[in-house]
Amino acid sequence: MEQSKSDIKKWAAVLESRLDYLETEMGNLDALLRACGFSNGIETLKSTMADLLHEIDRDDAS
């Protein structure tokens, strides 16, 4: 089924709104993490969690 230009524009507006919301939430989360001591925000959290999971896997293997 072919979508009309109007339907495509509506869907694009929905997606744009969702993107704006997600970008705002990511920015807020990043700011909170920085305020809690994660020096580079989300990136530091991701790195810390990867290290922790690696450590847990290593401990489980021994």
N, C-alpha and C positions, 0 to 999 in steps of 0.2 A: 504494500500500500504506500502510495506516495504522500508525503506530508506537504502541506501548503507552506508557502513562505511565512505566513502568519504564525503557523504552529511552530516552525523552526525558530522564528524570532522570539516567541514566548518561551520556548525551551532554552534558548540562549540566555534570556533574561533570568530564568530560574538558575541556570548554571552559574552565571555571573554573580548572582546574589549568594549562592552557596559558597563560591570561591571567596568572596569578600568576607563572609562570616568565618570561614576556616582560617583565612589569613589573619583576621583579628584575633581569633582564639589562639592561634600559634604565637602571635606576638605577645599576648597576655601571658601565656604559659612561659614563654622565654623570659619575660621580665620577672615573673615570680621565681623562676629557677635561679636567675642571676641574684635576686634579692636573698635567696636562701643559701647562697654560697657556690652555686655552680657557675664558675667564672665565665664560661661561654654558653650558658643557658642550655638549650635543648641538645646541642652538640656534646657538651660535657656530660649531660645525663645519659645520652646514648652510649658514650664511651665508657662511663662508669658502669652501666648495666652490662655491657658486653664483657668487661673485665670481671665483674662479679659472676656472671654466668659461666665464664671460662674457668674461674676458680672453683665454682661448685662442681662443674664437670670433672675437673682434675681431682678434687677431693673424693667424688663418687667413684672414680676409676681406681683409687688406691685402696 
